[in-house]
Amino acid sequence: MKINKLAMALVCGGLMAAMVSGCATGGDALASQAKISKSEAQRIALEKVPNGIIKEGELEKEKGLLIWSFDIATPGSKNITEVNVDAITGKIVAMDVETPEDQAKEKAEDAKGKK
């Protein structure tokens, strides 16, 4: 019985290590494809939102494009401007202003999708 528990623990440990490794490799794989650095993409995004402050930024695949996506806050406003910069060309591919209501809805949808 002790051997079965040990074997199960080793198998579970191996699976967890593989999952963590896979997650790290996935992000690295995207980063290796980007021709525009995160700092350059931030500069490009901030040019579109005067006095903006980046709250979040990530590299992701969206609609077949590799993009840097930034959530930018503006002093004096509760809205967030999401700016997507093509990680290959550096061009702005989308801009969207999200109200606090939009942000709450998106957060709820994200939480629902993670369950």
NORMOKA-V534269 format. One record per backbone hydrogen bond with DSSP energy under -1.0 kcal/mol. CO is the residue of the C=O (numbers start at 1). NH is the residue of the N-H. Records with the same first field share a line. If there is no record, write none. Layout:
# NORMOKA-V534269
CO = NH + NH
This chain:
# NORMOKA-V534269
1 = 5
2 = 6
3 = 7
4 = 8
5 = 9
6 = 10
7 = 11
8 = 12
9 = 13
10 = 14
11 = 15
12 = 16
13 = 17
14 = 18
15 = 19
16 = 20
17 = 21
18 = 22
19 = 23
20 = 24
21 = 25
22 = 26
23 = 27
24 = 28
25 = 29
26 = 30
27 = 31
28 = 32
30 = 33 + 34
37 = 41
38 = 42
39 = 43
40 = 44
41 = 45
42 = 46
43 = 47
45 = 48
49 = 52
53 = 73
56 = 71
58 = 69
60 = 67
62 = 65
65 = 62
66 = 87
67 = 60
68 = 85
69 = 58
70 = 83
71 = 55 + 56
72 = 81
73 = 53
74 = 77
80 = 98
81 = 72
82 = 96
83 = 70
84 = 93 + 94
85 = 68
86 = 90
87 = 35 + 36
91 = 86
94 = 84
96 = 82
98 = 80
99 = 103
100 = 104
101 = 105
102 = 106
103 = 107
104 = 108
105 = 109
106 = 110
107 = 111
108 = 112
109 = 113
110 = 114
